[in-house]
Amino acid sequence: MHVRPDNPLIVQGDGKVLLETKHPRHDDVRDFLSRFAELEASPEHLHTYRIHPLSLWNAAASGMKRDEIVEGLRKESKFDIPPDVIQQISETIDRYGLVRLVAHPEQPEKYFRLEFTTAYVAKLVSKEKSIKELLVEDGRRYMAIAIGHRGIFKQRMLQAGWPVEDLAGFSPGDPLAIHLRSTLAASGAPFVVRDYQLRSAERWFQGGTPSGGHGVIVLPCGAGKTIVALKAMSLVQNHTLILATNGSAVQQWVKEILDKTDLTPDQVGAYTGDRKEIRPVTVATYQILTWRSSKDAEFAHLHLFKDRNWGLIIYDEVHLLPAPVFGATAELQSRRRLGLTATLVREDGREGDVFSLVGPKRFDMGWQVLEEKGFIAEARCFEVRVPFDHNGALHYERARDAEKFRLASVNPMKLRAMDQILARHREDNVLVIGTYLDQLKEIARRIRAPLITGETPESQRNDLYGRFRKGQIKTLVVSKVANFSIDLPDANVAIQVSGSFGSRQEEAQRLGRVLRPKKDGAYFYTIVTRESKEQEFAMKRQLFLTEQGYRYFIQEAGPQA
């Protein structure tokens, strides 16, 4: 066995990879690992990654080769890599592309043809019961699937361990000339697409070949994912449907499109609860598409997917894609698809469906890389731990397990810690973010700040966001509605008073509210109740940020905090 004690990695036989956080090459090795492995645990000195099939297939789809992974691990490992791990990496990553879906040369209106690298692969695939029922004999040598089974076939294949390389191409959508401006319409300031934004859009499009035009771009909040989408639209030049998280996000998308492209207002529509405009570029909410009058009724607005001959569908915050839209997406495999997200982590574990139905990861860039280049703010993250008072501690101990998380989340002792943080940042632009409405209403009254929740009318939300952007309001109290797709570029302090159990995606999005570039950086505070269920879940939420290179500084607040 070769021993290299100065290296930062230990690769274990079960596929776990341990990384020393204090090692001088930590940042480079972390970035290397994040391309094909997932962070599982992040204590201060030693982080644990695991090599998963899906992470390897995403790596393969983005162009990473087996030898690059194995040689990189060998170069950085203290010990020899266990042979079983090398075999696992080789067998898993080599499966990507063993089965290809291509246009049918004779009956393209009815079938897609399957191409297998070997007859043995074809035999193994055809033995899978859930897949066999979708296969159609295609002459003596080939197999095919019906046009309508493209999505479900890829889903089932992935579940069986056979990631399909989809080269079947796309239906031409209705043409639409779209060009990016060189100066912004609103301000007249110069507008230039950043290098990484251009690279990510071009890597997704792949020159219009069948191998491109579907997939996911992963960029941090504040890195300009909307601009990547606009560049993709200018490459495709087709009617486009954009799905966003809420009405405020829809208005923001419409504003960005009109500001940065040559499209006119009569070409861009909003499809929400209040407005039903279907135009060459239409921006809709996930909520309107999944609305129905009762649990047993049909989804009343899914027809939007078929109301135009869309050439491109863009899924903003694709990690939030609702299950009913997954079903519609399975039927829309003939359209180009672009997913945008800061994290591929889904709380429902359906990352595989994103891979199958929207497409594999095409581009990924870490937060620290963009921070070092000044594209996003340097962030300082703090966890402020507060105790219960005597009565609160007694109540917590006597409560049922199901009640303990909420009791810890709304602990009144948090308000004193929040007051101290606000006093420290009196001149800053602050978002106080939480989950429980009673707590947020009390905070809004206490600090005399406006409150935005799901109950706030859309027009009032947009007015408050606008006044905050102009500096007329210095502090906003916001619920979950501000987690996603809200552009508040001047916010530089976020105080999280309560969160959703162990949601890594929520932690990432909330930090993202303050990451737009700023001279003095950004501050992110999470106030948690010490030695409680909330503190346990807070550790899970930190995983995503730790994977991106951020460290939490722990502050202990005493009874008088």
C-alpha positions in Angstrom: 0.0 0.0 0.0 1.2 3.5 -0.9 0.8 6.0 1.9 0.8 9.8 1.2 0.1 11.5 4.5 0.2 15.0 3.1 -2.8 14.4 0.9 -6.3 15.6 2.1 -8.5 12.6 1.1 -9.4 9.2 2.4 -11.5 7.0 0.1 -13.3 4.2 1.9 -14.5 0.9 0.6 -18.2 1.8 1.0 -17.9 4.8 -1.4 -17.5 7.4 1.3 -14.8 10.0 0.8 -13.4 12.0 3.8 -11.9 15.4 3.2 -9.7 17.4 5.7 -11.2 20.9 6.0 -7.9 22.5 7.2 -5.8 21.2 4.4 -4.2 23.9 2.2 -5.7 22.3 -1.0 -9.2 21.9 0.6 -11.0 24.4 -1.7 -9.7 22.9 -5.0 -10.4 19.3 -3.8 -13.8 20.2 -2.6 -14.7 21.7 -6.0 -13.4 18.5 -7.6 -15.5 16.3 -5.4 -18.7 18.3 -5.7 -18.8 17.5 -9.5 -19.4 13.8 -8.8 -20.2 13.2 -5.1 -22.6 14.5 -2.5 -21.8 16.0 0.9 -23.3 14.0 3.7 -21.8 15.3 6.9 -19.8 18.4 7.7 -18.3 18.6 11.2 -15.6 21.2 11.5 -12.4 19.2 10.7 -13.5 16.3 8.4 -16.3 16.4 5.8 -17.9 13.2 4.5 -18.9 12.8 0.8 -20.6 9.8 -0.8 -20.3 8.8 -4.5 -23.8 8.1 -5.8 -24.9 6.7 -9.1 -27.0 9.9 -9.9 -24.1 12.2 -9.1 -21.8 10.1 -11.3 -24.3 10.2 -14.2 -24.7 14.0 -13.9 -20.9 14.2 -14.0 -20.8 12.0 -17.2 -23.5 14.1 -18.8 -21.5 17.3 -18.2 -18.5 15.8 -19.9 -16.6 14.3 -16.9 -14.7 11.1 -17.8 -14.1 8.0 -15.7 -10.3 8.5 -15.8 -10.6 12.1 -14.7 -12.5 11.0 -11.5 -10.3 8.0 -10.7 -7.0 9.8 -11.4 -8.1 12.8 -9.4 -9.0 10.6 -6.4 -5.6 8.8 -6.7 -3.7 12.1 -6.8 -5.4 13.5 -3.6 -5.9 10.3 -1.5 -3.7 9.4 1.5 -4.0 5.7 0.7 -4.7 3.5 -2.3 -8.3 3.6 -3.5 -10.1 0.4 -2.7 -10.6 -1.7 -5.9 -14.3 -2.0 -5.3 -14.7 1.8 -5.4 -12.8 2.0 -8.7 -15.0 -0.7 -10.1 -18.2 1.0 -8.8 -17.1 4.3 -10.4 -16.2 2.6 -13.7 -19.4 0.5 -14.0 -21.7 3.4 -13.0 -20.3 6.2 -15.1 -19.8 3.9 -18.1 -23.5 3.1 -18.0 -24.3 6.6 -19.2 -24.7 6.4 -23.0 -25.0 2.5 -23.2 -28.6 3.2 -24.2 -29.4 6.0 -26.6 -32.8 7.3 -27.7 -32.7 8.5 -31.3 -35.1 9.7 -34.0 -36.7 6.8 -35.9 -35.4 6.8 -39.5 -38.6 5.4 -41.0 -41.5 6.3 -38.7 -40.5 9.4 -36.8 -44.1 10.4 -36.3 -44.9 7.2 -34.3 -41.7 5.9 -32.7 -38.2 6.6 -31.3 -35.5 4.0 -31.9 -33.3 2.6 -29.2 -29.6 2.2 -29.8 -27.6 -0.2 -27.5 -23.9 -0.4 -27.5 -24.0 -4.2 -27.4 -26.5 -7.0 -27.8 -25.9 -7.9 -24.2 -27.0 -4.5 -23.0 -30.2 -4.8 -25.1 -30.8 -8.2 -23.5 -30.4 -6.9 -20.0 -32.7 -3.9 -20.6 -35.4 -6.0 -22.2 -35.5 -8.2 -19.1 -36.6 -5.3 -16.9 -40.4 -5.9 -16.3 -41.4 -2.2 -16.0 -39.4 -1.4 -19.2 -40.3 -4.5 -21.3 -43.9 -3.4 -21.5 -42.9 -0.2 -23.3 -40.6 -1.8 -25.9 -41.8 -2.3 -29.4 -40.2 -4.7 -31.9 -38.6 -2.6 -34.7 -37.6 -5.0 -37.4 -35.2 -7.8 -36.8 -32.4 -5.8 -35.2 -33.9 -2.9 -33.3 -36.3 -2.0 -30.6 -38.3 1.2 -30.3 -40.8 3.0 -28.0 -43.9 5.0 -28.9 -43.5 8.7 -29.2 -45.7 9.3 -26.1 -43.6 7.1 -23.9 -40.4 9.1 -24.1 -40.6 10.5 -20.6 -41.9 7.5 -18.7 -39.3 5.3 -20.5 -36.4 7.5 -19.3 -37.9 7.6 -15.8 -38.2 3.8 -15.5 -34.8 3.2 -17.1 -33.1 5.5 -14.6 -34.9 3.7 -11.7 -33.5 0.4 -13.1 -30.0 1.8 -13.3 -29.8 2.6 -17.0 -29.5 6.4 -17.6 -30.6 7.1 -21.2 -28.8 9.5 -23.4 -31.6 11.3 -25.2 -30.5 12.2 -28.7 -34.0 12.1 -30.3 -34.2 15.8 -30.9 -37.0 18.3 -30.5 -40.1 19.5 -32.4 -39.6 22.9 -33.9 -41.5 25.4 -32.0 -43.1 28.5 -33.5 -40.2 30.9 -34.5 -39.6 34.1 -32.5 -36.7 36.5 -33.1 -35.1 37.3 -29.7 -31.9 39.3 -29.3 -30.2 40.6 -26.2 -29.7 44.3 -25.9 -26.3 46.0 -25.5 -27.8 48.6 -23.2 -30.6 48.2 -20.6 -33.9 49.5 -21.7 -34.7 51.0 -18.3 -31.5 52.8 -17.5 -29.5 52.9 -20.7 -26.5 51.3 -18.8 -24.3 48.9 -20.8 -25.4 45.2 -20.6 -22.9 42.4 -21.1 -23.5 38.7 -20.5 -20.8 37.4 -18.2 -18.4 34.7 -19.4 -19.8 31.9 -17.1 -23.4 32.8 -18.1 -22.5 32.6 -21.8 -20.6 29.3 -21.2 -23.5 27.7 -19.3 -26.1 28.6 -21.9 -23.9 27.4 -24.8 -23.1 24.2 -23.0 -26.8 23.6 -22.5 -27.6 24.4 -26.2 -24.7 22.5 -27.7 -25.0 24.2 -31.0 -28.6 23.1 -31.5 -27.6 19.4 -31.8 -29.9 16.7 -30.4 -27.5 16.1 -27.5 -28.2 19.7 -26.2 -31.4 21.6 -25.6 -32.3 19.9 -22.4 -30.8 19.9 -18.9 -30.1 21.9 -15.8 -27.9 24.9 -15.0 -26.8 25.1 -11.3 -25.6 28.6 -10.3 -25.7 30.3 -6.9 -28.5 32.8 -6.0 -27.5 36.2 -7.3 -25.3 34.8 -10.1 -27.7 35.8 -12.8 -29.6 32.6 -13.8 -32.3 34.8 -15.5 -29.6 36.1 -17.8 -28.6 32.5 -18.6 -32.2 31.8 -19.6 -32.4 35.0 -21.7 -29.3 33.9 -23.5 -30.8 30.4 -24.1 -33.9 32.0 -25.5 -31.8 34.0 -27.9 -30.1 30.8 -29.0 -33.3 28.8 -29.5 -35.4 31.7 -31.2 -38.7 30.1 -30.4 -41.9 30.7 -28.5 -41.0 30.2 -24.8 -43.0 29.2 -21.7 -41.4 30.1 -18.4 -42.5 28.6 -15.1 -41.8 30.6 -11.9 -42.4 30.2 -8.2 -45.0 33.0 -7.5 -46.7 36.1 -8.9 -43.9 38.5 -7.8 -41.3 36.3 -9.6 -43.5 36.4 -12.7 -43.5 40.2 -12.7 -39.7 40.2 -12.2 -39.2 37.8 -15.1 -41.4 40.1 -17.4 -39.4 43.1 -16.2 -36.1 41.4 -16.9 -37.2 40.2 -20.4 -38.3 43.7 -21.5 -35.2 45.3 -20.0 -32.6 43.0 -21.5 -34.1 41.8 -24.8 -35.6 43.5 -27.8 -39.0 41.9 -27.2 -42.0 44.3 -26.9 -44.7 44.3 -24.2 -47.2 42.8 -26.6 -44.9 39.8 -27.0 -44.5 39.0 -23.3 -47.4 37.8 -21.2 -48.1 36.9 -17.5 -50.3 33.9 -16.7 -51.2 34.1 -13.0 -54.3 34.1 -10.8 -54.9 37.7 -11.7 -53.9 37.7 -15.4 -54.3 35.2 -18.1 -52.1 36.4 -21.0 -50.8 33.8 -23.5 -48.2 35.4 -25.8 -45.1 34.3 -27.7 -43.2 34.5 -24.3 -45.4 33.6 -21.4 -44.4 33.5 -17.8 -46.7 31.4 -15.5 -46.6 30.3 -11.8 -46.3 26.7 -10.7 -49.3 27.4 -8.5 -51.7 28.3 -11.3 -50.7 25.1 -13.2 -51.4 22.9 -10.2 -54.6 24.6 -9.2 -57.9 22.6 -9.2 -61.2 23.3 -7.7 -61.2 20.1 -5.6 -58.9 17.1 -4.8 -60.7 15.0 -7.4 -61.0 17.7 -10.1 -58.8 18.1 -13.2 -56.0 20.6 -13.1 -57.7 23.5 -14.8 -54.7 25.2 -16.3 -52.4 22.5 -17.5 -53.8 23.2 -21.0 -51.2 26.1 -21.0 -48.6 23.5 -22.0 -50.5 22.9 -25.3 -51.9 26.3 -26.0 -48.9 27.4 -28.1 -46.3 25.5 -30.1 -43.6 26.2 -27.5 -40.1 25.6 -28.6 -38.6 26.1 -25.1 -39.9 25.5 -21.6 -37.9 27.1 -18.7 -38.3 25.8 -15.2 -37.1 28.4 -12.7 -36.1 26.9 -9.3 -36.4 23.5 -10.9 -35.8 21.8 -7.5 -39.3 23.0 -6.6 -41.0 21.4 -9.6 -44.4 20.1 -8.3 -45.4 16.5 -8.9 -48.3 17.3 -11.3 -46.0 19.3 -13.5 -43.6 16.3 -13.5 -46.5 14.5 -15.2 -47.0 17.2 -17.8 -43.2 17.4 -18.3 -43.2 13.7 -19.1 -45.6 14.4 -22.0 -43.5 17.4 -23.2 -40.3 15.6 -24.1 -40.4 16.9 -27.6 -39.8 20.5 -26.4 -36.4 21.9 -25.4 -36.2 22.2 -21.6 -34.0 24.3 -19.3 -34.0 24.0 -15.6 -32.4 26.7 -13.4 -31.5 26.2 -9.7 -29.0 26.9 -7.0 -29.3 23.4 -5.7 -30.3 20.1 -7.2 -31.3 18.9 -3.7 -35.1 18.1 -3.5 -36.7 17.5 -0.2 -38.9 14.8 -1.8 -35.9 12.8 -3.2 -37.0 13.2 -6.8 -33.7 14.4 -8.2 -33.8 11.4 -10.5 -37.0 12.7 -12.1 -35.4 16.1 -12.8 -32.5 14.2 -14.5 -34.9 12.1 -16.6 -37.6 14.7 -17.5 -35.8 18.0 -17.6 -32.3 16.7 -18.3 -28.9 16.2 -16.7 -26.8 18.8 -15.1 -25.0 20.7 -17.9 -23.1 23.4 -15.9 -22.3 24.0 -12.2 -20.2 26.7 -10.6 -19.6 27.1 -6.9 -20.4 30.1 -4.8 -16.8 30.7 -3.7 -15.6 30.9 -7.3 -18.0 33.7 -8.0 -17.4 35.3 -4.7 -13.7 35.5 -5.4 -14.4 37.2 -8.7 -16.7 39.7 -7.1 -19.8 38.5 -8.9 -21.6 37.7 -5.6 -21.1 39.1 -2.1 -18.7 37.7 0.5 -21.0 36.1 3.1 -20.4 35.8 6.8 -22.7 33.2 8.3 -23.6 33.0 12.0 -25.6 30.6 14.1 -26.8 32.4 17.3 -27.9 29.9 19.9 -30.3 31.1 22.6 -31.7 29.3 25.7 -35.3 28.9 26.8 -36.3 30.8 29.9 -37.3 28.7 32.9 -41.0 28.4 32.0 -40.1 27.7 28.3 -37.7 24.9 29.2 -40.3 23.2 31.4 -43.0 23.5 28.7 -40.5 22.1 26.1 -39.5 19.1 28.3 -43.2 18.2 28.9 -44.2 18.6 25.2 -44.8 15.7 22.8 -42.0 15.2 20.2 -44.3 16.5 17.5 -44.7 19.9 19.3 -41.0 20.4 20.3 -39.7 21.8 17.0 -42.3 24.5 16.8 -41.8 25.4 20.5 -38.1 25.8 19.9 -38.7 27.8 16.6 -41.0 30.4 18.3 -38.9 30.6 21.5 -39.5 34.3 22.8 -35.9 34.5 23.8 -35.0 34.8 20.1 -36.5 38.3 20.1 -33.8 39.7 22.3 -31.0 38.2 20.2 -32.8 39.6 17.1 -32.9 43.1 18.7 -29.1 43.0 19.3 -28.4 42.0 15.7 -30.7 44.8 14.4 -29.0 47.3 16.6 -25.6 46.2 15.2 -27.0 46.7 11.6 -29.0 49.8 12.1 -27.7 51.4 8.8 -28.1 48.2 6.7 -30.9 46.8 4.6 -32.3 43.9 6.6 -34.6 41.0 5.9 -36.1 39.2 8.9 -37.2 35.8 7.6 -39.3 33.1 9.3 -41.8 30.4 8.9 -44.5 30.8 11.6 -47.0 33.7 11.0 -47.8 34.4 14.6 -44.1 34.9 15.3 -43.6 37.1 12.3 -46.6 39.3 13.1 -45.2 39.8 16.6 -41.8 40.7 15.2 -43.3 43.2 12.7 -45.1 44.9 15.5 -42.1 44.9 17.8 -39.7 46.5 15.3 -42.4 48.5 13.4 -41.5 47.0 10.0 -43.8 45.9 7.1 -44.7 42.2 7.0 -45.0 40.2 3.7 -46.7 36.8 3.9 -48.7 34.6 1.5 -51.8 36.6 2.6 -50.3 39.9 1.4 -51.9 41.0 -1.9 -49.6 40.8 -4.9 -49.8 44.6 -5.6 -48.9 45.3 -1.9 -46.0 42.9 -2.0 -44.6 44.5 -5.2 -45.1 48.0 -3.7 -43.1 47.0 -0.5 -40.4 45.3 -2.5 -40.1 48.4 -4.7 -39.8 50.7 -1.6 -37.2 48.4 -0.1 -35.1 48.6 -3.3 -35.3 52.4 -3.3 -34.2 52.6 0.3 -37.5 54.0 1.6 -37.8 50.9 3.8 -34.7 49.6 5.6 -36.2 46.4 7.2 -38.7 43.9 5.9 -40.2 41.0 7.8 -41.0 38.2 5.3 -42.3 34.6 5.3 -41.5 31.8 3.0 -42.9 33.8 0.0 -39.6 35.6 -0.2 -37.5 32.4 -0.3 -37.5 32.2 -4.1 -37.0 34.4 -7.2 -37.3 37.8 -5.5 -34.7 40.4 -6.6 -33.8 42.6 -3.6 -30.2 43.5 -4.7 -29.6 46.0 -1.8 -30.4 43.5 1.0 -27.2 42.8 2.8 -28.4 41.3 6.1 -30.7 38.3 6.6 -31.9 37.2 10.1 -33.6 33.8 10.0 -35.7 33.4 13.1 -37.3 30.0 12.1 -37.0 27.5 9.3 -38.4 24.3 7.8 -37.0 21.3 9.7 -33.8 20.3 7.8 -34.4 22.0 4.5 -31.1 22.5 2.8 -32.7 24.1 -0.2 -34.4 26.7 2.0 -31.2 27.6 3.7 -29.5 28.1 0.4 -32.3 30.3 -1.0 -32.5 32.4 2.1 -28.8 33.1 2.1 -29.2 33.9 -1.6 -31.4 36.9 -0.7 -28.3 38.8 0.4 -25.7 37.6 -2.1 -25.8 40.3 -4.7 -22.4 42.1 -5.0 -21.8 44.6 -2.2 -18.7 46.5 -1.2 -18.9 45.4 2.5 -20.2 41.9 2.0 -23.3 40.2 3.4 -24.4 38.8 6.8 -26.6 35.8 7.4 -27.8 35.1 10.9 -29.8 32.0 12.0 -31.2 32.2 15.5 -31.8 28.7 17.0 -32.8 27.4 20.4 -29.9 25.7 22.1 -30.1 21.9 22.9 -33.4 21.5 21.1 -34.9 19.7 18.0 -34.4 23.0 16.1 -30.6 22.9 16.7 -30.5 19.3 15.3 -32.3 20.4 12.2 -30.2 23.5 11.8 -27.2 21.3 11.4 -28.8 19.5 8.5 -29.7 22.8 6.8 -26.1 24.0 7.0 -25.0 21.0 4.8 -25.6 22.8 1.6 -23.8 25.9 2.5 -20.9 24.0 3.9 -20.6 22.1 0.7 -20.3 25.4 -1.1 -17.4 26.5 1.1 -19.2 28.6 3.7 -18.5 28.2 7.4 -20.9 29.0 10.2 -19.6 30.8 13.2 -21.3 29.8 16.4 -22.4 32.6 18.9 -23.8 31.6 22.3 -26.4 34.1 23.6 -27.0 34.1 27.4 -30.2 34.5 29.3 -30.0 38.3 29.0 -29.2 38.3 25.2 
